[in-house]
Amino acid sequence: MKRARNYIYTIRRALNNWTEWMESGNEMLADGDKQFLLGWVEHETAKLKKLDAQDVEDAILQHEEGIDWRLKRLDDFQLLPVIEFIQNTKDTPAQMADAEVNETIGRYRQLIEVKALDLIRVVRECERYIKPQNPIIKKALENPLLLSYFYNNKKVLEEYINYCLSDTNKSQKAVRAMELAGQGKVRKDVIRKPLHDALKKVGINVGEYPNWNEAINKYK
């Protein structure tokens, strides 16, 4: 998700630039810094032009599983506040004492909005690929006891439940739990009957406990 983060951060920096120019542009002009200001805007414009929303789409759709989780990560990068700020300041013209500067900053602002709209389009496109969540997964993620077994890490739990729902036999489910425990992703003290019973309760076919326990013993 590095590309998505960089895309959003670049837009955030662009908005900060725009705000600074709107607030101090006339002061810079009064100091005789017109060419410096124009050069600054053009330099930052080049950075914006390099943004490609397709890179973000590729990052989000890189794997069929977890698309919804990767879309939610955009919230961590402050996408919503960025969109809200753009909307709240839309159609705010540059009103400095130089027409050329106003026009240049106006083009910069328009480019910000174009890049933001490209990102919104990508998000909506990626949302089409989200599969309806399996009710068993939903039930597992809402089970506080089962979730605690996975150190309250919903991503790891969801991946494990997906594994259990795939074409795997009951012994493989026990073995996979042991592997995750070895990686520190599942509590070792619940691998046997507690985990077996919790999985069974949410609808996972884990078979009889003696067989589950036997699979764990063979793994060890």
Backbone hydrogen bonds, N-H to C=O, Kabsch-Sander energy under -0.5 kcal/mol:
donor,donor_aa,acceptor,acceptor_aa,energy
5,R,1,M,-2.4
6,N,2,K,-2.7
7,Y,3,R,-2.1
8,I,4,A,-2.2
9,Y,5,R,-2.8
10,T,6,N,-2.2
11,I,7,Y,-1.7
12,R,8,I,-2.4
13,R,9,Y,-2.5
14,A,10,T,-2.1
15,L,11,I,-2.3
16,N,12,R,-2.0
17,N,13,R,-2.4
18,W,14,A,-2.7
19,T,15,L,-2.5
20,E,16,N,-2.3
21,W,17,N,-2.7
22,M,18,W,-2.4
23,E,19,T,-1.8
24,S,20,E,-2.6
25,G,21,W,-2.0
28,M,24,S,-2.0
29,L,25,G,-2.3
30,A,26,N,-2.5
31,D,27,E,-1.3
32,G,29,L,-1.8
33,D,28,M,-2.7
37,L,33,D,-2.6
38,L,34,K,-2.8
39,G,35,Q,-2.4
40,W,36,F,-2.3
41,V,37,L,-2.4
42,E,38,L,-2.3
43,H,39,G,-2.2
44,E,40,W,-2.3
45,T,41,V,-2.2
46,A,42,E,-1.8
47,K,43,H,-1.0
48,L,44,E,-1.7
49,K,45,T,-2.3
50,K,46,A,-0.9
50,K,47,K,-0.5
51,L,48,L,-1.6
55,D,52,D,-1.6
56,V,52,D,-0.8
57,E,53,A,-2.2
58,D,54,Q,-2.5
59,A,55,D,-1.8
60,I,56,V,-2.3
61,L,57,E,-2.4
62,Q,59,A,-0.8
67,I,64,E,-0.7
70,R,66,G,-2.4
71,L,67,I,-2.2
72,K,68,D,-1.9
73,R,69,W,-1.3
74,L,70,R,-0.5
74,L,71,L,-1.1
75,D,72,K,-1.5
76,D,72,K,-0.6
76,D,73,R,-0.9
77,F,73,R,-0.8
77,F,74,L,-0.6
78,Q,75,D,-1.6
79,L,74,L,-1.5
82,V,78,Q,-1.4
83,I,79,L,-2.3
84,E,80,L,-2.6
85,F,81,P,-2.4
86,I,82,V,-2.3
87,Q,83,I,-2.4
88,N,84,E,-2.6
89,T,85,F,-1.6
90,K,87,Q,-0.8
92,T,89,T,-1.3
102,N,98,D,-2.2
103,E,99,A,-2.4
104,T,100,E,-2.3
105,I,101,V,-2.7
106,G,102,N,-2.3
107,R,103,E,-2.1
108,Y,104,T,-1.8
109,R,105,I,-2.4
110,Q,106,G,-2.1
111,L,107,R,-2.1
112,I,108,Y,-2.0
113,E,109,R,-2.0
114,V,110,Q,-2.1
115,K,111,L,-2.5
116,A,112,I,-2.3
117,L,113,E,-2.5
118,D,114,V,-2.1
119,L,115,K,-1.7
120,I,116,A,-2.2
121,R,117,L,-2.4
122,V,118,D,-1.9
123,V,119,L,-2.5
124,R,120,I,-2.3
125,E,121,R,-2.1
126,C,122,V,-2.8
127,E,123,V,-2.0
128,R,124,R,-0.7
128,R,125,E,-0.9
129,Y,126,C,-1.8
130,I,127,E,-1.2
138,K,134,N,-2.3
139,K,135,P,-2.3
140,A,136,I,-2.3
141,L,137,I,-2.6
142,E,138,K,-1.2
143,N,140,A,-1.3
147,L,143,N,-2.6
148,S,144,P,-1.8
149,Y,145,L,-1.3
150,F,146,L,-0.8
150,F,147,L,-0.9
151,Y,148,S,-1.7
152,N,147,L,-2.6
153,N,150,F,-1.7
154,K,152,N,-1.0
157,L,153,N,-2.2
158,E,154,K,-3.0
159,E,155,K,-2.3
160,Y,156,V,-2.3
161,I,157,L,-2.8
162,N,158,E,-2.5
163,Y,159,E,-1.9
164,C,160,Y,-2.5
165,L,161,I,-1.9
166,S,162,N,-0.8
166,S,163,Y,-0.8
168,T,166,S,-2.7
173,K,169,N,-1.3
174,A,170,K,-1.4
175,V,171,S,-2.4
176,R,172,Q,-2.7
177,A,173,K,-1.7
178,M,174,A,-1.9
179,E,175,V,-2.3
180,L,176,R,-2.3
181,A,177,A,-2.1
182,G,178,M,-2.2
183,Q,179,E,-1.1
184,G,181,A,-1.5
185,K,180,L,-3.0
186,V,180,L,-0.7
187,R,149,Y,-2.4
190,V,187,R,-1.3
191,I,188,K,-1.0
195,L,190,V,-2.4
196,H,192,R,-2.2
197,D,193,K,-3.0
198,A,194,P,-2.0
199,L,195,L,-2.6
200,K,196,H,-2.1
201,K,197,D,-2.0
202,V,198,A,-1.2
203,G,199,L,-0.6
203,G,200,K,-0.9
204,I,199,L,-2.5
206,V,204,I,-1.3
212,W,208,E,-1.8
213,N,209,Y,-3.1
214,E,210,P,-2.0
215,A,211,N,-2.0
216,I,212,W,-1.7
217,N,213,N,-2.3
218,K,214,E,-2.2
219,Y,215,A,-1.7
220,K,216,I,-2.0
